[in-house]
Amino acid sequence: KVKESKVKDKGYLGTFTIKSPDEFKKKIESHKAYLAGYPDQRVLPEGKMTRAEAVALISRLEGYDLSDSSSRIFSDLKEGSWYNKYINAAFEKGILVEKSGQDFRPDSPITRAEFAKLIEFIDKKNNSIAPFADVKGHIYEDAINQAYGNNRIAGYPDGTFRPDAPITRAEIVTILNNFYDRKADEKSLEGIENLGLLKHFTDLNENHWAYYEIMEAANSHECIRRNENGIVENWIRLIEDMVK
């Protein structure tokens, strides 16, 4: 007898299908796309990500209420801007450090330290101390320590973290996939039912180091985990409800 149940976990619905008491549980997960490219069909993997874009990714992944599209909270939001609903949702959830009435700087590139601070509010706590001399005394030192301790953001070979340097779009997507236990590789798309729906970008090919990370983020899909104790996915089919 087949038994099914649904559970919500970190932004997606999963269906557990138990075929027999002797077979381990197979969880079919629906991963919604959270990364959009640009109107010219580029994704700019090595480009800078804006503060508004980063907040939009978190708001989508966390499933926040996006019904408020006003420009009422921050002084530099413009009426009708695409990002208002994401920034408002993140503000209401208390994951932003900016106060009502202040500037948010939505179009400024987000820095490595700012991104560490953004995910600090939704990540698990730890007591780690990052070994980077250039973060000591930084306004977001605690957030960087937490991100480092949770293996979210690493430093550079020269021993620096470069907290005020911008972080690329590919780097952010890789961090978020890791955070939300989403992982695709070259075998993930083998045997997929409707591969023709796969979203492509003109400036990204399979030779890019983050190609599968970006495919994971940009394509809604159903999948199962390849191994019982692993996170790497085997995709079943693509879903035509791309980023909203």
N, C-alpha and C positions, 0 to 999 in steps of 0.2 A: 504494500500500500504506500502510495506516495503522499508525503505530508509536507506542506509548505507553510512558512511563516515569514513575515517581513520585519526588518529591524532597521532603524535609522542610525547611521554611524558616520560622523564626520562628513556630512554633506552628501551622502548618497544612500539610496535604498538598496538593501540586499535581500535576495530571496534564498532561503535555505531549502534545498530539496534533498530529502533523505530517501534513497531508493530501497535500502534494506538495512536492518540492524547491523549487518556485518560490514557495511561500506561506510567509510568516513564521510563526514558532511561535505558536500560541495556547495559553496556559496556563489551564486551568480550575482555579481555586483554591477550596478549601473553607475558609471562615472560620467558626470556631466562635464562638458567642456567649460573651461574657465578663462581661456586665453583667446583673444581675437587678434587677427592681423589688421592691417590697414587697408583702406579702400583700393589701393593700387596692388593688392595681393602680396605685399611684403609683410614679414614679421620682424625684421631687424633683430636677429638673435644677439648680435654683439652691440646693439644700440643701447642707449641709456633708457631706463624706465622712469616715467614721471611718478611723482608722489600720488597723483590721482589714479594712475594705472595700477600701482601697487595696492592701493586701498580697494580698488575694484576687484582685484583677484581675490583678496581675503574675503570681501563681502560675498562674492559668489560662492566660494568654497565653504564658508560658514553658513550659507543659506539665510542671510539676513533679510529682513523685510525691506524691500526697495520701493515702497509706495510713496515716499516723500521726495519729490524732485525739486523742491523749492531751493532758493538761494539764501535762506534766512539765517543760517548758523554762522557762517564765516564771512568776513567783510569782502573778500576778493572772489567769491563765487558769483558767477553770472547767471542770470535767469535763463533757463533753457539749456544749460550745459549738460553734456552727456553724463558727466561724472557726479552731478549733484546727489543723485539718489544713493550712490555708493558711499560717498563721504558722509552724508547725513546718517546713513545706517550705521556706519562704523562709529560715528560720534555718539549715537544713542546707545550703542553697546559698550561705550567707555573704553575703546581701544586706541583713542587718539590723545595725544598730550596737549594739543592746541585747545584753547578755551573759546567759548562762544564769543563772537565779535572780533576775534583776532583774524589775521591773515592765515590762510592755509597753504598758499603757494602750490596750487594743484599742478601747474605745468613745469615746476622745477624738477630736475632729476633727483630721485631719491638716493641718499647715500647709504653706504654699507651700515653705518651706525644707525641711521634712521630706520632702515629695514629691520635691523635687530630689535629696535625698540617697538616697531609695529607688531612683530610676532611675539614679543615678550608677553603680551597680555593673554595670548591664547595657548602658549606653550607651557610645559611642565616646569616647575621650579627645581633648582639645584643650587649647590654651594660651590660650584667650580670657580676657579680664578684663571682667566685667560692669560697666557704667558707673553702677551704682546706689550712691549714698553710704550708703544704709541697710543695705547688706550687708557693708560693710567691718568686719572683725573678728568677723563672725558665725561661730558654730561650724560652720556648713555653707557658708561662703563659697566654698570650692573646688567644692562640688557645684553651687552656684548659677552659678558661672562656667562650669562645663562645660555645664549645661543651657541657659544663655543662648547659649553658643557653638554648640551644636547646634540652636538655634532651637526648643527645647522649651517654654520658659517666657519670656514677655516681661514687661516692666515696665509701669508705668502712665504716662499722659500727663504726670503731674507729675514724672516722673523718678525715682520710687521703685519699689522691688520689693515692699516690705511682706512680708518673709520670715516673720514670725510670724503673719500673717493666715491664716485658713482658706482653702482652695481648694474651689471648688464641684465637684459631681459632673459637671456638663456640661463644665467646664474640664478635669478629669482625663481624661474619655473622649476629648475632642478631642486632648489631648496624646498619649494612648496610640494612638489611631488613626493619628496622624502618625508616631509612632515605629515602628509595625508596618506601615506602608505600606498602610493600610486607608482607603478614601475612597469615600463614597457621596454622591450629590446627587439633585436632583429627577428626573433622567432615569434614574437607576440601576435603579429598580423598574419601568420601562416594559416591558411584554411578559413579565413574569415569569409562570411557569407556574402557581404556586399562591399567589397574593397573599393569599388568604384566611387563610393561616397567619401573616401578619405580626403580630408582637407589638405591641400598643398599650398606652399608659398613659393613665390618666384625666386626668393633669395635664400632658400634653404634646400639642401639635398642630403642624402644619406651619409655623406662624408663628414658632415658637421658633427662635432662631439656631442651636441645636445639634440640631435635630430629626433631621437625617440622620446626624449623628455618633452619636446615641443609637440610631437604628435599626441602624446598622452594628454597634454594640457588643452590642445585645440580641437580634439575630436571626442564627441560624446560616444560612449560605447558600453556594451555589456561584456563582462569578462569573468573568468574564474582564475584563481591562483594556480600557477603551474605546479607547485608543490604544496603539500599540506602545511608546512611550517614556513614557507617562503612568501615573498610579496610580489615576485615577478608574475605578470599576468599573461594569460592566453586570451586573446580577444575572440568573442563569439560573433558579434555583429556591431555595426555602427548605427548610431541613432541620429536622426535628422533634427535634433533640437540643439543646434549649436549655441554659442554664447548669446545670452539675452542681455 
